[in-house]
């Protein structure tokens, strides 16, 4: 068994940049290390403070970015290009730079869409301020210091009502927040406050892999990051839970995509299956099924990793006659695979060796190599395959 470090963001009172940073510090991330890393960015005239506060009797960490008044008075809106340049030219690690820029890109993209302009031309007001830059980059630094493998989150409490901003009075959630929350489960508990901010929505939307209840894990520690509101009905805190999810070292999660088809030329399957494999599907297979009215049909099943899911679904919908697909996650247990090149009397053959818990379980010569040698040498494919298999097994003994 091996464990993966997981973190769960419990957003019962929303999520914002300062709450994220506060919760990570409360969890145990050394604020001094965060300050040290933030000094690698060319930003002057601010101070990052951390102190304990109570919200409805629960103690949490409140992070404040105190900006020099003279800088605050003369602050100018920064563009995405300005912020990206600031991060790129810093001496932060490559991963921290990438994550920070992508979070700002998410915010910039939705802001540009809302204001009818381009990402290059959009200027941030609140988000471009020093405190927001510190909140986002500081949060990314905190995640990096925790060495997190998996990020989970509860549905987000957005709050409701109206709020003043640079553009005047706008509804809660703010338009940018609402767009950033697309695809993420959220709700309002009725609190007349902005509980989820664009910064918080962009951060959890970028890092979060699943949204729902607390997953099964061995809990190691928890922490609370305090927001700026004093709310009677719910403590203005972001709770984070650090834990370890135990899984067999050879287990992975893969998506199964299925669709039933009974009205398509079966000659198309060869092309479709080839397209799916080229797109990154782990496996594609067909199963004969009886459909409604006892019509013979075909169940097209595709196994695919999460990052290839959208591309594979697009191919199925475009290339087949189906009106929809269904999908679900399954655990996949794989043998440890090793590729070897062996020399036979006919030539070289690639061989796949599968093992589990240190024991070799299967050896399989590559069919295409055996086929090519059989044709080149004018011998049976069986003779090439059996010799390759024998040599491979002898090498493993």
Order of alpha helices (4+ residues) and beta strands (2+ residues): beta-alpha-alpha-beta-beta-alpha-beta-alpha-alpha-beta-alpha-beta-beta-beta-beta-alpha-beta-alpha-beta-beta-beta-beta-alpha-beta-beta-alpha-beta-beta-beta-beta-alpha-alpha
